[in-house]
Amino acid sequence: MTLTANTLRQTRYASKTLPLAIALCAGLAIVGAWGTAHAADVPPPPFKADLARGQAIAATCQACHTADGSRGTPANPILQGQHPEYLVKQLTEYKSGKRKNAIMQGFAATLSEDDMRHVAAFYASKKAPPGFAQNKETVALGERIWRGGIVAKGIPACSGCHLPSGAGMPAQYPRIAGQHADYTAQQLINFASGARANNAQMTAIAIKMSEAEMKAVADYAAGLR
């Protein structure tokens, strides 16, 4: 077979351009892969809570927590001013069954993650009214435990995690200042008995405390500002 001059020119052109085309495709593939990896590193936009949506969800909570999560029945927690991250954590653990309560598990089961964030933000946006310690006879004991723990029992100071003011830290350590003393004491009892098992650290602490010590520190915390 005889190659024409035109065919020879086309062959020589292809031999020169083919490596360039291969290199270009490889380069585009690398750029595309880098772009995909880089996009994965970009954090999602911050969640913007809808307080109106949160208030609508909270309407189903008012029988136990009142319409705005304020003082209500001492057996139920005050939700006003609580860290939203902590509230979401608790709702998530009720939904998963890690924290047990028939009423709360049933309620949490109906909520999406976004709904949890909306209702938590609604309660967190409210300022809880101050509480007061009620038992003058045990307030000194409660203060000692809060500030210094009980060294002989290996119990750390409550203020180490919940802060001297009782304001707590987002997600892990709730705000306890002003919380119902009855509720706080019951949670310590639940941790000690195993009825509440969603915080190993609190279980290890509560199991070393007497019920009198639990009630004293809970009452003291109720009066913190």
C-alpha positions, 0 to 999 in steps of 0.5 A: 500500500502506497501512502499519499503525501496527505496521508503522511502529513496526517500521520505525522500530525497525529503522532505529534498531537496524540501525546499532547491530548493524552497529557491534557486529558490526564491533567483534566482528570487530576484537576477534576479529582482535586476539585472533588476532594477540595469540595469535600473539605468545604464545610456546609453552611451553618445551620440557621434555626427557625424559632417560629418552627421551634415554637410550633414544635414546643406547643406539644411540650407545654403539658410538662414544660409549659409553653416556653420551657419555664419553671413548670412542675419541679419533676420536669426540667426547666428548658429556658436558657439551656444550651441548644447543643445539649438539648439536641444531644438529649433528644437524639439519645431519647430517640436512639433509646440511649436515654430512657423515658417513655414519654420523651422517647415517644416525642423524640421519635417524631422529630427530625434532626432539624426539628430537634435543632429548631425546638432546642434553639427556641428554648435556648433563646429564652432567659430562665428566671432565677431560682433559689436554694430552699434548705438553709440547713444543707446549703453549706454542704451543697456549696462544699460539694459544688466548689470542692467535691468530696475528696474522701470519696473521690468525688470531683467538684461540680464546678469543674464541668458545670462552672462555678456559676452553674452555666455549664458547657455546650453539648456535654455539660448542661446549665444547672444554675436555677434548675429545679432542685427536685429534678437535679437530685432525681437525675443524680439518683437515676445515674447512681441506680443505672436508670439513666445511663447516657453519661458514664462520667456522671454515673461514676460520680453519682454512685459514690454520693449519698442521697443527702449529698445529692439533695444538698448539692442540687438545692445549692445549684438551684440558687446559683446565678 
